[in-house]
Amino acid sequence: MNRISLIIILFVFAGMSACSRGPYYATNKQYREQAKKLASDISATPVINFTADSLKMADWVGTVNFGIRKPNFVIIHHTAQKTCEQTLKTFTMTKTQVSAHYVICKDGTVYHMLNDYLRAWHAGTGKWGNLTDVNSASIGIEIDNDGTQNFTEAQLNSLMGLLSVLKKSYGIPAANFIGHSDIAPVRKVDPNVTFPWNRLAEKGYGLWYGDTTQLIVPVNFDSRVALKVIGYDISNLPAATAAFRRHFLQQENTGELRDDEKKILFALFQKSL
């Protein structure tokens, strides 16, 4: 074999190797490097400089009783982008500063993008009950949807399967499966009003209500208090009310709650006590 033939073969082999690495080879490598750095930081003996005169610090003594934090919430989003590929690109670019643990494409394909024990940047500034750092306690799931579309059956089937695994793996309570707009009602509207929360609740992923036609709401029932007990941040009451409607009535209405809506809120309030 002459030298030119050998060079051509080497170039072809190099090209094939590059293709086999896939389009996210570089960011997958970066992921591994960042995870390795975090592991190194965690395993190192902490060095904290306490300067307060009142503190008398002893030497470090490492306990032998500890473990990794486990997520206790699942936050569901729609991507608000045109394609699954666009979302994957967004989540693999450092400058965007956003991420999620899972992305579900329209055909039901699920991309796992971050170890469940690590903190994704999906929730942003949000609040649910007394929890003010939602990212630190949750798993983020993004569903490919531009914000106006219906969710596909393939997506919902994959989501149900994924939620089953997450609930069983981490013991996540039914009430802790919520949407992005629930924790950030002023900023977010995802997942959109077509999302079938009732179907999820039937499987144990989220709260729901039964027949409320015969339910009697007390005269002194306070909708503001009820929304807060469920978990909503009521510092902006109209936004919290809109988020409640979006989740439990699949509506984008505004204004004060009607009597039939108060029945639903009261039913959920009772379940949250």
Sequence and secondary structure as in RCSB ss.txt:
>XXXX:A:sequence
MNRISLIIILFVFAGMSACSRGPYYATNKQYREQAKKLASDISATPVINFTADSLKMADWVGTVNFGIRKPNFVI
IHHTAQKTCEQTLKTFTMTKTQVSAHYVICKDGTVYHMLNDYLRAWHAGTGKWGNLTDVNSASIGIEIDNDGTQN
FTEAQLNSLMGLLSVLKKSYGIPAANFIGHSDIAPVRKVDPNVTFPWNRLAEKGYGLWYGDTTQLIVPVNFDSRV
ALKVIGYDISNLPAATAAFRRHFLQQENTGELRDDEKKILFALFQKSL
>XXXX:A:secstr
  HHHHHHHHHHHHHHHHHHH TTHHHHHHHHHHHHHHHHHHHS        TT         S        EEE
EEE  SS HHHHHHHTT GGG    SEEE TTS EEE S TTS  S S S  BTTB  GGGGEEEEEE   SSS 
  HHHHHHHHHHHHHHHHHHT  GGGEEEHHHH TTT   S TT  HHHHHHTTSS      TT    TT  HHH
HHHHHT  TTSHHHHHHHHHHHHT     SS  HHHHHHHHHHHHHH 
